[in-house]
Amino acid sequence: MIAPFAPLQSSDSPPTDDTLLTNFTANSPDLGWYVVNDNVMGGRSEGDFRKEEGQLHFTGRTNTNGGGFSSIRTKALQLDLSDYTGVRVTVRGDGRRYTWRLATDARWRGREISYWADFDTKADALSTVEIPFSRFVPRFRGTQLDGPALDAGNITGMGLMIYDDQDGPFDLSLANVAAYSEKPPFMLSNYQWKKRVLVLSAPASTDKQLREQQEVVALSREDFSNRDMALVTLLDNSVSTAGNRKLTADEVTTARVASGIVQGSFALRLIGKDGSVKLASDTPTSMAEIYSLIDSMPMRQLEKFDRR
């Protein structure tokens, strides 16, 4: 886990995995949660929290004869989430609507503002809710503002609130909070000018010709890597992959169309860094033949010269 006390640094490429910001197990850092109810403005709502069984339980009763809200918040944080799409929370709810709250250094007329995004819950059901940063709206004491927009690279605090214009008890359990990223759809063109791609297509992972080709690839991993190659496996009835990434059915179809492959039988394609098909075969091919073809390419010869 990346500790939320240290800044999450940006990188040149989006993260491939989500980042856990906090959970409530024994080894999770304490984010200093505290209660803020509407009694700060003369309201009558009640709310509190407790940690048990690896979850944070937020309970109480709202009263709309006053502010009508109850909330819990973290102490000051320093999070750079600019490489991420939003926040994902895992909760067990009660059917009421809750609000996730983010704070930054932003001000309105010199006063602190916060950013809110509502989410619905199902009664006594565990659910995972993704809240994109684009949904967070700036507010000052509940009043929506025109701006500024949320700066995800400068998160200084988080919070959970109930403010749904209803009276009565509430009960929500929070299991964890993570920052998530949405991967763009996979396309073979993602490799262009970066990698040479060996595409293997077959009806299933048990296909005899596929296994034969995979075995010879595995025996020459170093040569494969030295030629800046990537392996994409497209299967009709099994999990398809591009490296370690699992592909969706739509991504498989797109990759087959791009490489001129029809499903139903074994096929091999070697795609150059320029994006064009250099070799097309319907039978397994020796890696010596593939490497010889690559080594004859002008771009490969320039690479070998530059790497001396």
N, C-alpha and C positions, 0 to 999 in steps of 0.2 A: 504494500500500500504506500502511496505517496502521501506523506504527512501534510495535512492542509496548513500547517503553520509555516511551511516554506513555500515560496512562490513556485507555481508550476510554469516552467519555462516554455516559451514558444520554440518551434522547430521549423525547419524548411519544409517538412511534409507533415500532414495530419497524422495523429496517433492511430495505430492500427487497433488498439484496445481501449476500452473504456477505463476510466480512472476512478477508483473508489475514493470518495472524499471522507466518508465516515460510516461506521456502523457502531453497534453498541455491545460488542463482545468485550471480553476482559482485556484484550490486547489493543483495543482501539483507543486512540488518543482522545482525551476529554476536550471537547470544543467549548466548554464553559457555558452550557445552555442555561438560560434564565427566563423567568416569566415576565411578560408585560401584558397586563389586562386593561380593560377600559376604565378601571377605577382611577387611572392616571388622569382621566378627564371627567371624573364624576360618575362613571358607569357602574353597573351592578353585576356584570358578568363575573364568573369564577372559572379559574383554570389553573392546572398544575401539571406536572409530569413526574414520572418515575422511570427508572431503568430496571428492567428485570427480564430474564430469559433471553438476553441478547437483543432486546428491543427497547425503544423509548415509547412509553405510553403517555399520550397527551389526552387528558380528560378534564371535564368540567361542565359548566352550564352557561349558555349565553342568555342575555337579557337585553332585548332591543329597547328597553326603556332607559336609554343612556347611550353609550358608545356601541354596544352590541358585538364586541369582539373579545377574543382571548388569543394570546400568542405566546410562543417561545422563540427565543433567539440565541444565536451563538455569540460568544465574545468576539472581539475584533480579529479578523483573519486577513491573510494576504494571499489571494489566489489569482493566478493568471490562467483563465480558461478560454483564452482567445482562439485556441486551436480546436475547440469543441463546439458541438451544435447546441447543447443544452444540458439540463439537469434531469437525471432519472431518479425517482424515488420509489421504493418498495414499501407499500403500506397495507394495513388491514383496516378498513374503514367502517363507517356506520351508515352509509347512504347519504351523508351530507356533503356539501361542497366546502373545500378547504383552499387555502391560498399559500403558495410558496413565495417567500419574500427574499429578495437579494438587496444588498446595500453596496454602494460604491462611494467614492469621494464626491460625487456629483452634488451640486447645490442648486436651489431655486431661490432667488432673492436672498442669497446668503444663508439659507437654511437647508438642513439635511433633507434629502428625499430618499425614497426607496422604490423598488421595482416589484410589482406584484404580477402573479399569474395564477389564475384559479384552476382547480382540477376537481373532478367529481370522484366519489368513492362508492363502492358497493358494500352493502351491509354484510359484515362478518365474512368478507372475502378478501383474500390476499391478491393484490394486483400491483403491477409495475406500471408507473406512469412516466412518460417522457414529456418534458416541458421544454420546448425549444426556446432559446434566448430571444427569438423574434417575437414571442408572445408576452414578454414582460413589458409592462407599461409603467411609466414613472408616475408616482403619486406623492402628494404631500398631505399627510394626515387624512388619507382616504380620498382626497380630491385628485382626479386624474389630471395630469399636465400634458402639454404638447411636446415636451422634451425636457432634457436631452435624452437621447437613446441610451440604452444600457451598454456600458463598456465592459464586456466579459473579461477583458484583460486586467481588470482592477476591481475584483470582488473583495469587499472588506467585511462581509458578514452574510449569514443566511438565517432564515427563520421559517417557522410554520405557524399559520394563523387560521382561525375560523372567523368569518365575517360575512355570513350568508343571509342576513336579514331574517333569521329564524330564532325563536325562543326555544330553550330546552337543552337537555343533556347532549354532550358529544363525547365520543370515544374513538381515538385513532391510535394505532400502533405503527411506529416508523421503524423499519428494519434496517435500511441503509440508504445512503445518498451517493450518487455517482455522477460524474461528468461523462457524457456520451458523445460520440461522433458518428455521423452518417457517412458511410463509404460511398463514393460515386459508383455508378454501375460499372462493372468490369467490361472492358473492350480490349481486343488485341492491340488496338492502336495506342493503348496506354504504354506499350513497350517501345513504341517507335523512337528510333535514334538512341535507345538505351540498351535494349537487349535483342538478341536473336531468339526466336521462339520455336521450339519444337512442339507441335500440336499432335497429340495422339487421340484418335476418336475410335470408339468401339461400342457395341451394344451393352456390355457389362464389364465389370472388373475381372470377371472370370474368363473373358475372351482369350483364347490361346495365343493369337497373334499379338494382342496387347501385352500379355505377360512376357512373351518372348522379347518384345521391344523394350519393355521396362527393365528387364534383366540386363540387357546390354548397356542401357543408359546407366544403370546403377554401378556397373563395373568400370565406368570411365568418368566418375564424378569430377575428378580434378580437371580433366581435359574439357569436360562440359562447362565447368565454371570459368576456366581460363579463356574460353571463347565467348564470354558474356552471354550465356544461354539461359533461357527460362523454359520450364516444362509446364505445358497446359494439357490436362487430360479431360476429354469430353466423353461422357458416358450416357447411354440412353436411359438406363434403369438403375443407376447407382450414383453415388456422390461424385460430382465433377469438381475438379480443382485447378487453380492457377497458383502454383507454388503451394503455400499453406492455406490459401483462401478457398473456401467453399463457394461454388458458383450456383446461382439460381437457374431455373429452367429457361428463363428469358435470356440470361447471360450466355448460356450454352448455345441456344439457337442463334443468337447474334454472332458468336464466335465461329460457328459452323458456316454461316452465310458468308462471313468475311473471308474465310479461308477456303471456300468452295467445297465443303464437305457435306455429304448426305448421310443422315443417320442410318443405322441398320447393319453396318459392316465396318471392318477395320479400315482406318485411313491414317496417313501420316502426312504432315505438312511441315516444311521448314520455311520460316518467314524471316527475311532479313531485317536488319535494323532500319532499312528504308520503308518497311511495311509491305514489301512485295513477296509473293510466294516464290521461293528459290528451288524447292523440290516438292513434288507431289507423288505419293506412292500409296498403293492399296495393299502392300505387303510389308512386313518388317524389313528394315534397312540397316545394314551394318553401320556402326558409329564411325568406323574408319572412312567409309564412303561419305558420310555426312561431314566429318571434320575436314576431309580433303576438299570437299566443295566449298566449305567456309573459308579455308585457308587460301583458296584461289581467288577469293573476292578482293577487289581493290581496297575496300574499307578495312578488311581484316589485315591486309598487308601493311597499311598505314598504321594500324594499331600496334602491330608487332614492332614496327620501326620506332614508334613513339615510346614503347615500353622497354627499350634496350637500356 
